[in-house]
């Protein structure tokens, strides 16, 4: 968890996804790396104070379940950002594909 005084928190499933977001220049907020979707319950209290939660989760069943869990607690504050890498498993895979092009 990194707090920069923002009212927005970007949530990543893994640290490599966070590093990829940094490389792509898409983070201008506080951020939280779950390290595993099983840690979502621990993150709920931390995320409660944010006005918006941007989710950069994996495009798989676990990522979708995590997104739905966050939406259950935070409703319209949760934004799914996976459309940025819709044809890829995650943000890191997307970044690697961009470097190959």
N, C-alpha and C positions, 0 to 999 in steps of 0.2 A: 504494500500500500504506500502510495506516495501522495501526500497532500500538498497542493500548490495554492490553496485558498480558493479554488474554483467551486462553483455550485454544480458542476458536471463531473461525473466519474466515468472513465472508460474502463470496462471490465474485459479482461482477457483470460482465456482458458489456460494458456501456458506462457512461459517467459519468452520463448522464441517468437510467439505472436506479438508480444509487447515490443520486443526488439525490432521486429519487422515493421510495426506501426511507427516506431521512432524513425526508422530508415526511410519510410514513405512520407514522413512529416504530417501524419494525420492526428497527432495527439496535441491538444492544447488545453488539457484539463488535468484533474487529479486522475490517478489510475490505480487499478487493483488487479493483480494476477492471482487467479484462483489456484494455479498449479495442478488442480484436479477439479473436475466438476463436483466431486464429492464434498468439496469445501464450501459449496454455495451457502449452506446453512450458517456457517461461521461468518460469512460476508454480509448477511442480512442486516445486522445491527449497524455495521459500518456504513452501509449504503443508504440507510434511512434518512440521513440529513441532506441528501443531494436532491436538487431540483430535476436533474435529468441523469439517466444512466444509459450510456452508450455501450452496447454489447458487441464484442468482436469474438464470438464463440465459434467453435468448429461447426461445419456443415455436416453433422452426423446426428444420430439419435440422441446421444448424450448432450450435445450442444443444444439441440432443440428442446430437450427436457429441462435443461438449465434455464434457457430463455423463458419457458413457460412458468417455471418456478419463480423467477424474478418478477414476471408479469403478474402472477398471482398476488404477490406481496405489494408491488409498487405500481401496478396498472399502467397508466399512460405515461409515466415517467421513464419507462423502459423502451429503448429504441434498438431494433435489430439492425446492425451495420453489416451483416454478412452479405448483403447484396453487392458490396464492394468487391467481393471475391467469390461470387456465386458459383463459378465453374471450378472452384478449387476446394479442397478439404478445409483449409484454414488460411489465415493471413500470411503465414510464413511460406506456404506452398505457392500462393499467389505471387509473393515477392520474388521467389526463385524463378517462377515462370517468366516474370517481367525481365529479369536479368538475362535469360536465354534468348529473348526476342531481339 
